[in-house]
Amino acid sequence: MFLNPALSAALDKISERAADVRRAFTPGALPHDDDVATAGAISDFTLDPLSVSAADGFYFITRDARGDIGYTRDGGFALRGGQLVDEAGNAVARQLPDGRLSGLEIDAVDAALGRVRDPRIEPDGTLTYARSIVDPRSGRRELQHVTAGRIALARFPAGTRLESADGRRCTPPPGVVAEIGTAATGNVPALVPLHRDRSRIDVDQSLIRLREAYIAFDALQAAEATKAHLGKTVMDLVK
C-alpha cells in the first residue's frame, strides 16, 4: 500500500522533528528546523584541556578518512595516534602557509616515545604540550614547551544554511566557499578553552514540534480514512 503525498510528507516531517529531538543532546549540533534553534551559542565548562568553544558563526574544520572536509561547532577534541581528532575520529585541520589544510599533529617521535605531557589548546587555537626529555649531560629529566600548530576556523557568508546528516558535522551548499582563519587574529575572536558547545537545539521546543507533527499526521490519516469511507459508501449506493 502506498501513502499519498500528503501523508508521506507528514511522515517525513515527523522524522525530521524526531531527529532534532535526538540532536538536542549532541554537543554542538545544529537543528534541521530553525524554529527549534536556541538564540545563540552556549557552552559548558569542562576540565578537558583539549576542549574549546568557538565564537558564534565560526566552525572547526575536519577531514574524514576519505579526505572529505566537514565543519563542526563541537570542539571536544582528543589526541589519537599523535593526531588531534574530533569525537568521531576525524582529523582537525590547521592551515599551512600556502593556504592548504592539513591535519594538526604532534611530533611523531614524541608521540612514539611517550614524551607528551599536558597537551592543551590555547585561546588562539594553538595546540601545545610539554615534552619530557633527559639532559644528556646531567641526566636530569626536563620539560620543554612545544607548539604543534594552530587550529583553523571557518565562517560562511551571512545567511548560509549548512546541511548535516547527524547535526554535528556539516557541509555548505554547493558553490559556497568558507573563509578560513585562526582565532585571536584580526576580527576572529579567541577560543574559550575548557569549554564545549551545547547543542543549538531547544529541547522543549523540539518536543513540542514533534508532538505537533504527530497530531498533524493523525489528522491527515483520519481525513484519508473518512474520504475512503465516503468513497465506499458512494460506490455502494451506485451499485
C-alpha positions as CSV (number, residue, x, y, z in Angstrom):
1,M,0.0,0.0,0.0
2,F,1.4,3.4,-1.0
3,L,0.8,6.6,1.0
4,N,-0.4,9.7,-0.8
5,P,2.0,12.6,-1.0
6,A,0.4,14.5,2.0
7,L,0.8,11.5,4.3
8,S,4.3,10.8,3.1
9,A,5.3,14.5,3.7
10,A,3.8,14.3,7.2
11,L,5.8,11.2,8.0
12,D,9.0,12.9,6.7
13,K,8.2,15.9,9.0
14,I,7.9,13.5,12.0
15,S,11.3,12.0,11.1
16,E,12.9,15.5,10.9
17,R,11.4,16.6,14.2
18,A,12.5,13.4,15.9
19,A,16.0,13.9,14.6
20,D,16.1,17.4,16.2
21,V,15.0,15.9,19.5
22,R,17.9,13.4,19.4
23,R,20.3,16.2,18.3
24,A,19.3,18.3,21.3
25,F,21.6,16.1,23.4
26,T,24.5,16.2,20.9
27,P,27.3,18.7,21.7
28,G,27.5,21.4,19.0
29,A,24.6,20.0,17.0
30,L,22.7,22.3,14.6
31,P,18.9,21.9,14.1
32,H,17.2,20.8,10.9
33,D,14.4,23.3,11.5
34,D,15.2,26.8,12.6
35,D,12.1,27.1,14.8
36,V,13.7,24.9,17.4
37,A,17.1,26.7,17.4
38,T,18.4,28.4,20.5
39,A,19.1,32.1,20.4
40,G,22.9,31.7,20.3
41,A,25.9,29.6,21.1
42,I,26.0,28.2,24.7
43,S,28.9,26.3,26.1
44,D,29.6,24.3,29.3
45,F,32.7,24.3,31.4
46,T,34.8,21.2,31.3
47,L,38.1,20.0,32.8
48,D,39.2,18.7,29.4
49,P,42.2,20.9,28.3
50,L,41.6,19.7,24.7
51,S,38.0,21.1,24.6
52,V,37.4,24.6,23.3
53,S,34.4,26.7,22.2
54,A,34.4,29.0,19.1
55,A,32.6,32.3,18.8
56,D,29.1,32.2,17.2
57,G,29.3,31.8,13.4
58,F,32.7,30.0,13.4
59,Y,33.3,26.4,12.8
60,F,36.1,23.9,13.3
61,I,37.3,22.2,10.1
62,T,37.7,18.4,10.0
63,R,38.7,15.8,7.4
64,D,37.4,12.2,7.5
65,A,39.2,9.0,6.4
66,R,38.1,9.6,2.8
67,G,39.6,13.1,2.8
68,D,36.2,14.8,2.7
69,I,36.1,18.2,4.5
70,G,33.4,18.9,7.1
71,Y,32.6,21.7,9.6
72,T,31.5,21.4,13.2
73,R,30.7,23.5,16.2
74,D,31.7,20.7,18.6
75,G,35.2,21.5,20.0
76,G,35.5,18.4,22.1
77,F,38.8,17.1,20.8
78,A,41.3,14.4,21.7
79,L,44.8,13.1,20.7
80,R,44.8,9.7,19.0
81,G,48.0,8.4,17.5
82,G,49.5,11.8,17.8
83,Q,46.8,13.5,15.8
84,L,44.1,15.9,17.0
85,V,40.7,14.5,16.2
86,D,37.1,15.1,16.9
87,E,34.8,12.7,18.7
88,A,34.2,10.7,15.5
89,G,37.9,10.4,14.8
90,N,38.0,12.9,12.0
91,A,41.3,14.9,11.8
92,V,41.1,18.5,13.0
93,A,42.6,20.9,10.4
94,R,45.2,23.6,10.5
95,Q,46.1,25.9,7.7
96,L,49.5,25.8,6.1
97,P,51.3,29.0,5.0
98,D,50.3,28.3,1.4
99,G,46.6,28.1,2.4
100,R,46.2,24.4,2.2
101,L,44.6,22.5,5.0
102,S,46.5,19.8,6.9
103,G,45.9,17.6,9.9
104,L,47.1,19.0,13.3
105,E,49.6,16.6,14.7
106,I,52.2,16.5,17.5
107,D,55.8,15.4,16.8
108,A,55.7,11.7,15.8
109,V,58.8,10.9,17.8
110,D,57.4,12.5,20.9
111,A,54.2,10.5,20.5
112,A,56.0,7.2,19.9
113,L,58.3,7.7,22.9
114,G,55.5,8.8,25.2
115,R,57.2,12.2,25.8
116,V,54.0,14.2,25.6
117,R,52.8,15.9,28.8
118,D,49.9,18.3,29.5
119,P,48.5,18.8,25.9
120,R,46.1,21.7,25.7
121,I,44.5,24.2,23.3
122,E,45.2,27.9,23.9
123,P,42.7,30.7,23.3
124,D,44.4,31.4,19.9
125,G,43.8,27.8,18.9
126,T,47.4,26.7,19.4
127,L,47.9,23.1,20.3
128,T,50.7,22.9,22.9
129,Y,52.3,20.3,25.1
130,A,55.2,19.8,27.3
131,R,57.9,17.4,26.1
132,S,59.7,15.3,28.7
133,I,63.4,14.9,27.8
134,V,66.6,13.8,29.6
135,D,69.5,16.2,29.6
136,P,72.4,14.0,28.3
137,R,75.0,16.0,30.4
138,S,73.3,16.0,33.7
139,G,70.9,13.0,33.3
140,R,68.1,15.2,34.7
141,R,64.6,15.0,33.2
142,E,63.3,18.3,31.9
143,L,60.2,19.6,30.3
144,Q,60.2,21.7,27.0
145,H,57.3,23.7,25.8
146,V,56.3,22.6,22.3
147,T,53.9,24.2,19.8
148,A,52.3,21.8,17.4
149,G,50.3,24.3,15.3
150,R,47.0,26.3,15.4
151,I,43.5,25.1,14.7
152,A,41.9,26.5,11.6
153,L,38.5,28.1,11.8
154,A,35.9,28.7,9.1
155,R,33.0,31.0,8.6
156,F,30.5,31.4,5.8
157,P,28.6,34.3,4.2
158,A,25.7,35.6,6.2
159,G,22.5,33.5,5.7
160,T,24.4,30.3,4.6
161,R,22.5,27.2,5.8
162,L,24.7,24.3,6.4
163,E,23.5,20.7,5.8
164,S,24.1,17.9,8.2
165,A,23.1,14.2,8.4
166,D,23.8,14.0,12.1
167,G,23.6,17.6,13.2
168,R,27.2,17.7,14.3
169,R,29.3,17.5,11.1
170,C,28.1,19.9,8.4
171,T,28.7,20.9,4.8
172,P,27.8,24.1,3.0
173,P,25.6,24.3,-0.1
174,P,27.4,23.7,-3.5
175,G,29.4,26.8,-4.6
176,V,29.6,28.3,-1.1
177,V,33.2,28.8,0.0
178,A,34.3,29.2,3.6
179,E,36.6,32.0,4.8
180,I,39.5,30.4,6.7
181,G,41.3,32.0,9.6
182,T,42.7,31.4,13.1
183,A,41.4,32.5,16.4
184,A,42.5,35.8,18.1
185,T,43.7,37.1,14.7
186,G,42.2,40.2,13.0
187,N,38.4,40.1,13.5
188,V,38.3,36.4,14.6
189,P,37.5,36.2,18.3
190,A,39.6,34.0,20.6
191,L,38.5,30.5,21.5
192,V,37.3,29.7,25.0
193,P,39.4,26.8,26.5
194,L,38.0,24.3,28.9
195,H,34.5,24.8,27.3
196,R,32.4,22.7,24.9
197,D,29.4,23.8,22.9
198,R,26.0,22.6,23.9
199,S,23.5,21.6,21.1
200,R,22.0,24.6,19.3
201,I,18.6,23.0,19.7
202,D,15.9,23.9,22.3
203,V,14.8,20.6,23.9
204,D,11.4,21.8,25.0
205,Q,10.6,23.4,21.6
206,S,11.8,20.3,19.7
207,L,9.5,18.1,21.7
208,I,6.5,20.5,21.2
209,R,7.2,20.5,17.4
210,L,7.4,16.7,17.4
211,R,4.1,16.4,19.1
212,E,2.6,18.8,16.6
213,A,3.9,16.7,13.7
214,Y,2.3,13.6,15.1
215,I,-1.0,15.4,15.6
216,A,-0.9,16.7,12.0
217,F,-0.2,13.2,10.7
218,D,-3.1,11.7,12.8
219,A,-5.4,14.4,11.4
220,L,-4.4,13.6,7.8
221,Q,-4.8,9.9,8.4
222,A,-8.3,10.5,9.8
223,A,-9.2,12.6,6.9
224,E,-8.0,10.0,4.5
225,A,-9.9,7.3,6.3
226,T,-13.1,9.4,6.1
227,K,-12.5,10.1,2.5
228,A,-12.1,6.4,1.8
229,H,-15.2,5.5,3.8
230,L,-17.3,8.1,1.9
231,G,-16.0,6.8,-1.4
232,K,-17.0,3.3,-0.5
233,T,-20.5,4.5,0.6
234,V,-21.0,6.2,-2.8
235,M,-19.9,3.1,-4.7
236,D,-22.3,1.0,-2.6
237,L,-25.2,3.4,-3.4
238,V,-24.3,3.3,-7.1
239,K,-24.5,-0.5,-7.0
